[in-house]
């Protein structure tokens, strides 16, 4: 009879990542936040399909309208485009013409042959769910496209920061000596400047624009990652498996990136989530100051800048409130997800 101690293990062995994912799902707020971020990514990818209006289309007659504003328009054919003509009041419609009052209270006539029809209708109703900005652009559409800007700038800038931080931190912690001293001197110099001021300075040097924003943020966000990777490498380089790799004659780069780095990745992932939240705030700050994404491209920071003056007059709070809430929710979700990742990747926790 085979004893219980000698009984072979027929169960499937699970990896550390499997148990980490189980612990992550138990962290309800973090799991919900990750679903929210995934949904936001999908909305950003399919913004052209989801967006109810063109985010850059300006209709000055509809400027600074409140939420759920309804209006009527006709679409007039032009050379290579379609012109949206707002209607204040429809007077009558005949077989060949449309009579209406425009927003200057003038009576006008449009020939139906010059108009676009849908299902034999020449007059269409449009609804701006979140209202419009001072240029008559749909706020909801600009929020949707602004999510693409914030997420892409945050992710690309963090990719740049990860690349720089991991390489410098790994070399510093592994080689030590003069390499460590130089890299630590560079880290301390960069760390001595306030992050937002350094981002602004680099943006001024590179110029205004989309790619300049994520490059500037990425070049200033690698310091904390480098310090964490350095500390992990100092601890792990004395491990037995590293000594075995050296004894087998493996090169330094293979030992760094194939043996030590995979065991030091957990705190780097957690730190990156914090960096992602900071990058989103930095991007909004740059756009607010006019140094980031340039008009007419939709950006949450630019939307706040366009609408903050209305707070003084006590009107159209949504022009500032909606993009501010969007920034708050995404930063809050990223931070909650980071807390969940920190708890789930802690090796001291039970399975």
C-alpha positions as CSV (number, residue, x, y, z in Angstrom):
1,X,0.0,0.0,0.0
2,X,1.4,3.4,-1.0
3,X,1.8,5.8,1.8
4,X,0.4,9.4,1.6
5,X,4.0,10.7,1.8
6,X,5.0,8.7,-1.3
7,X,1.9,9.4,-3.2
8,X,2.8,11.3,-6.5
9,X,1.5,14.8,-7.0
10,X,-1.0,14.5,-9.9
11,X,-2.3,18.0,-9.6
12,X,-1.3,20.8,-12.0
13,X,1.3,23.1,-10.7
14,X,0.4,26.7,-10.8
15,X,2.8,29.6,-11.3
16,X,3.4,32.6,-9.0
17,X,1.5,34.8,-11.5
18,X,-1.6,32.5,-11.2
19,X,-1.8,33.0,-7.5
20,X,-1.0,36.7,-7.9
21,X,-4.0,37.0,-10.2
22,X,-6.3,35.2,-7.8
23,X,-5.2,37.6,-5.0
24,X,-5.7,40.5,-7.4
25,X,-9.3,39.5,-8.1
26,X,-10.0,39.4,-4.4
27,X,-9.0,43.1,-4.2
28,X,-12.5,44.3,-5.4
29,X,-11.7,48.0,-5.9
30,X,-8.5,47.2,-7.8
31,X,-10.2,44.6,-10.0
32,X,-13.1,47.0,-10.8
33,X,-10.6,49.8,-11.5
34,X,-8.7,47.5,-14.0
35,X,-12.0,46.8,-15.7
36,X,-12.7,50.5,-15.9
37,X,-9.3,51.2,-17.4
38,X,-9.7,48.4,-19.9
39,X,-13.1,49.9,-20.9
40,X,-11.5,53.3,-21.3
41,X,-8.8,51.8,-23.5
42,X,-11.5,50.2,-25.7
43,X,-13.4,53.5,-25.9
44,X,-10.1,55.2,-26.9
45,X,-9.4,52.7,-29.6
46,X,-12.9,52.9,-31.1
47,X,-13.4,56.6,-30.5
48,X,-14.4,57.3,-34.2
49,X,-17.2,54.8,-33.9
50,X,-18.4,55.6,-30.4
51,X,-18.2,59.4,-30.6
52,X,-21.6,61.0,-31.5
53,X,-20.1,64.0,-33.3
54,X,-16.8,65.1,-34.9
55,X,-14.8,66.5,-31.9
56,X,-13.3,69.3,-34.0
57,X,-16.5,70.4,-35.7
58,X,-17.3,74.0,-34.7
59,X,-20.8,75.4,-34.9
60,X,-20.6,78.8,-33.3
61,X,-24.3,79.1,-33.1
62,X,-24.3,76.3,-30.6
63,X,-21.4,77.8,-28.5
64,X,-21.5,77.2,-24.7
65,X,-24.7,75.3,-24.6
66,X,-25.8,73.3,-21.4
67,X,-26.1,69.5,-21.1
68,X,-28.8,67.7,-23.2
69,X,-29.1,70.7,-25.6
70,X,-31.3,69.8,-28.6
71,X,-31.2,71.6,-31.9
72,X,-32.2,71.3,-35.5
73,X,-29.8,71.5,-38.5
74,X,-29.7,70.9,-42.2
75,X,-26.7,69.5,-44.0
76,X,-25.7,71.5,-47.1
77,X,-23.6,70.1,-49.9
78,X,-20.4,72.1,-50.8
79,X,-17.5,71.4,-53.0
80,X,-15.7,68.8,-51.1
81,X,-17.4,68.9,-47.7
82,X,-20.7,69.1,-45.9
83,X,-21.7,72.3,-44.2
84,X,-23.9,72.1,-41.1
85,X,-26.5,74.9,-41.1
86,X,-28.2,75.5,-37.7
87,X,-32.0,76.3,-37.7
88,X,-33.5,78.4,-35.0
89,X,-37.1,77.9,-36.3
90,X,-38.6,76.0,-39.2
91,X,-41.2,78.0,-41.1
92,X,-42.4,75.6,-43.7
93,X,-41.2,72.9,-46.1
94,X,-42.4,72.4,-49.7
95,X,-41.6,69.8,-52.2
96,X,-38.5,71.6,-53.4
97,X,-37.5,74.1,-50.7
98,X,-37.0,74.6,-47.0
99,X,-38.0,77.9,-45.3
100,X,-36.4,78.6,-41.9
101,X,-35.1,81.3,-39.5
102,X,-31.4,81.3,-38.7
103,X,-29.7,82.3,-35.5
104,X,-29.5,85.9,-36.7
105,X,-33.3,85.9,-36.9
106,X,-33.2,86.2,-40.7
107,X,-35.6,84.2,-42.9
108,X,-33.8,82.0,-45.4
109,X,-34.6,79.5,-48.1
110,X,-32.6,76.4,-49.1
111,X,-33.3,74.4,-52.2
112,X,-33.6,70.7,-51.4
113,X,-31.4,69.7,-54.3
114,X,-28.5,71.3,-52.5
115,X,-29.2,69.5,-49.2
116,X,-28.5,66.0,-47.9
117,X,-31.4,63.8,-47.1
118,X,-31.8,60.8,-45.0
119,X,-35.0,58.7,-45.2
120,X,-36.5,61.6,-47.2
121,X,-35.8,64.0,-44.3
122,X,-33.9,67.2,-44.8
123,X,-34.0,68.5,-41.2
124,X,-32.2,66.6,-38.5
125,X,-32.2,66.8,-34.7
126,X,-28.9,66.8,-32.8
127,X,-28.4,66.4,-29.1
128,X,-25.3,67.4,-27.2
129,X,-25.5,65.2,-24.1
130,X,-22.8,67.1,-22.2
131,X,-23.3,70.4,-23.9
132,X,-20.8,72.3,-26.0
133,X,-17.7,74.4,-25.5
134,X,-17.2,78.0,-26.4
135,X,-16.5,77.0,-30.1
136,X,-19.7,74.9,-30.3
137,X,-17.9,71.6,-30.2
138,X,-19.5,68.6,-28.6
139,X,-18.0,68.0,-25.1
140,X,-18.8,64.3,-25.0
141,X,-17.0,63.7,-28.2
142,X,-14.0,65.7,-27.1
143,X,-13.9,63.8,-23.8
144,X,-13.8,60.5,-25.7
145,X,-11.0,61.6,-27.9
146,X,-9.3,63.2,-24.9
147,X,-9.1,59.8,-23.3
148,X,-7.1,58.6,-26.2
149,X,-4.6,61.4,-25.7
150,X,-4.2,60.9,-21.9
151,X,-3.9,57.2,-22.1
152,X,-1.5,57.1,-25.0
153,X,0.8,59.8,-23.6
154,X,0.7,58.1,-20.2
155,X,1.5,54.6,-21.6
156,X,4.2,55.8,-24.1
157,X,5.9,58.0,-21.5
158,X,6.0,55.2,-19.0
159,X,7.4,52.9,-21.6
160,X,10.2,55.4,-22.1
161,X,10.7,55.7,-18.4
162,X,10.8,52.0,-17.9
163,X,13.4,51.5,-20.6
164,X,15.7,54.2,-19.2
165,X,15.0,53.3,-15.5
166,X,15.5,49.5,-15.9
167,X,18.7,49.8,-17.9
168,X,20.4,52.4,-15.7
169,X,19.1,50.8,-12.5
170,X,20.2,47.3,-13.5
171,X,23.7,48.4,-14.6
172,X,24.1,50.5,-11.4
173,X,23.1,47.7,-9.1
174,X,24.9,44.9,-10.9
175,X,28.3,46.5,-11.8
176,X,28.6,48.9,-8.8
177,X,31.8,50.8,-8.5
178,X,32.3,53.8,-10.8
179,X,29.3,52.8,-12.9
180,X,27.1,53.0,-9.8
181,X,28.6,56.3,-8.7
182,X,28.0,57.9,-12.0
183,X,24.4,56.7,-12.4
184,X,23.6,57.6,-8.8
185,X,25.0,61.1,-9.4
186,X,22.8,61.4,-12.5
187,X,19.7,60.2,-10.6
188,X,20.4,62.7,-7.8
189,X,20.8,65.6,-10.3
190,X,17.5,64.8,-12.0
191,X,15.7,64.2,-8.7
192,X,16.9,67.6,-7.4
193,X,14.5,69.4,-9.8
194,X,10.7,69.5,-9.2
195,X,9.2,67.0,-11.7
196,X,6.6,69.4,-13.3
197,X,9.2,72.1,-13.7
198,X,11.6,69.7,-15.4
199,X,8.8,68.5,-17.7
200,X,7.9,72.1,-18.6
201,X,11.6,72.9,-19.3
202,X,12.0,69.9,-21.6
203,X,8.7,70.8,-23.4
204,X,10.0,74.3,-24.0
205,X,13.2,72.9,-25.5
206,X,11.5,70.3,-27.7
207,X,8.5,72.5,-28.6
208,X,4.8,72.1,-28.4
209,X,3.0,69.0,-29.6
210,X,1.8,65.4,-29.0
211,X,5.1,63.5,-29.2
212,X,7.0,66.2,-27.4
213,X,4.6,65.7,-24.4
214,X,5.3,62.0,-23.9
215,X,9.0,62.4,-24.6
216,X,9.3,65.2,-22.0
217,X,7.3,63.2,-19.4
218,X,9.2,60.0,-20.1
219,X,12.6,61.7,-19.7
220,X,11.7,62.9,-16.2
221,X,9.8,59.8,-14.9
222,X,12.6,57.2,-14.9
223,X,14.4,58.1,-11.7
224,X,12.2,56.3,-9.1
225,X,12.2,53.2,-11.4
226,X,16.0,53.2,-11.6
227,X,16.4,53.5,-7.8
228,X,14.0,50.5,-7.2
229,X,15.7,48.4,-9.8
230,X,19.1,49.2,-8.4
231,X,18.1,48.1,-4.9
232,X,16.6,44.9,-6.2
233,X,19.8,44.1,-8.2
234,X,22.1,44.8,-5.2
235,X,20.1,42.2,-3.2
236,X,19.6,39.6,-5.9
237,X,23.1,39.6,-7.5
238,X,24.4,37.7,-4.5
239,X,21.8,34.9,-4.9
240,X,22.8,31.3,-5.6
241,X,21.2,31.1,-9.0
242,X,23.2,34.2,-10.1
243,X,26.5,32.5,-8.8
244,X,25.5,29.4,-10.7
245,X,25.0,31.4,-13.9
246,X,28.4,33.0,-13.5
247,X,30.0,29.6,-12.9
248,X,28.4,28.4,-16.2
249,X,30.1,31.2,-18.0
250,X,27.1,33.3,-18.9
251,X,27.7,36.9,-20.0
252,X,26.7,39.9,-17.9
253,X,23.9,41.0,-20.2
254,X,22.3,37.5,-20.1
255,X,22.5,37.4,-16.3
256,X,21.1,40.9,-16.0
257,X,18.1,40.6,-18.3
258,X,17.3,36.9,-18.2
259,X,18.1,35.8,-14.6
260,X,17.9,38.8,-12.3
261,X,15.5,41.2,-13.9
262,X,12.5,38.7,-14.0
263,X,12.8,38.3,-10.3
264,X,12.9,42.1,-9.7
265,X,9.9,43.0,-11.9
266,X,7.2,43.0,-9.3
267,X,8.0,46.3,-7.6
268,X,8.7,47.8,-11.0
269,X,5.2,47.0,-12.1
270,X,3.7,48.6,-9.0
271,X,5.9,51.7,-9.4
272,X,4.9,52.0,-13.1
273,X,1.2,52.4,-12.1
274,X,2.1,55.3,-9.9
275,X,4.1,56.8,-12.8
276,X,1.2,56.3,-15.2
277,X,-1.1,58.4,-12.9
278,X,1.6,61.1,-12.6
279,X,2.1,61.1,-16.4
280,X,-1.7,61.6,-17.0
281,X,-1.6,64.6,-14.6
282,X,1.5,66.0,-16.2
283,X,0.0,65.7,-19.7
284,X,-3.1,67.6,-18.5
285,X,-0.9,70.2,-16.9
286,X,1.1,70.7,-20.0
287,X,-2.0,71.0,-22.2
288,X,-3.6,73.5,-19.7
289,X,-0.4,75.6,-19.9
290,X,-0.4,75.4,-23.7
291,X,2.8,73.3,-23.9
292,X,1.3,69.9,-24.6
293,X,-1.2,68.7,-27.2
294,X,-2.1,71.6,-29.5
295,X,-5.6,72.6,-30.7
296,X,-7.8,71.5,-32.3
297,X,-6.7,68.1,-31.0
298,X,-8.9,67.1,-28.0
299,X,-7.1,67.0,-24.6
300,X,-8.6,67.1,-21.1
301,X,-6.2,69.7,-19.9
302,X,-6.9,71.9,-22.9
303,X,-10.7,71.5,-22.3
304,X,-10.2,72.7,-18.7
305,X,-8.2,75.7,-20.0
306,X,-11.0,76.6,-22.5
307,X,-13.7,76.5,-19.8
308,X,-12.1,77.7,-16.6
309,X,-12.9,81.3,-17.3
310,X,-16.6,80.4,-17.3
311,X,-16.3,79.5,-13.6
312,X,-15.7,83.2,-12.9
313,X,-19.0,84.1,-14.6
314,X,-20.8,81.3,-12.8
315,X,-22.0,79.6,-16.0
316,X,-21.3,76.5,-18.0
317,X,-19.7,74.6,-15.1
318,X,-19.7,71.4,-17.3
319,X,-16.9,72.8,-19.5
320,X,-14.5,72.4,-16.6
321,X,-16.3,69.8,-14.4
322,X,-16.6,67.0,-17.0
323,X,-12.9,66.9,-18.0
324,X,-11.8,67.4,-14.4
325,X,-13.9,64.4,-13.3
326,X,-12.5,62.4,-16.2
327,X,-8.9,63.1,-15.0
328,X,-9.9,62.4,-11.4
329,X,-11.5,59.0,-12.2
330,X,-8.6,57.7,-14.3
331,X,-6.0,58.7,-11.8
332,X,-8.0,57.2,-9.0
333,X,-8.5,54.0,-10.9
334,X,-4.8,53.7,-11.7
335,X,-3.8,54.3,-8.1
336,X,-6.3,51.7,-6.9
337,X,-5.0,49.2,-9.4
338,X,-1.5,49.9,-8.2
339,X,-2.5,49.1,-4.6
340,X,-4.1,45.8,-5.8
341,X,-0.9,44.9,-7.8
342,X,1.3,45.7,-4.7
343,X,-0.8,43.4,-2.5
344,X,-1.1,40.6,-5.1
345,X,2.6,40.6,-6.0
346,X,3.8,40.5,-2.4
347,X,5.5,37.1,-2.0
348,X,5.0,37.2,1.7
349,X,1.2,36.9,1.3
350,X,-0.4,33.5,1.4
351,X,-1.8,31.8,-1.7
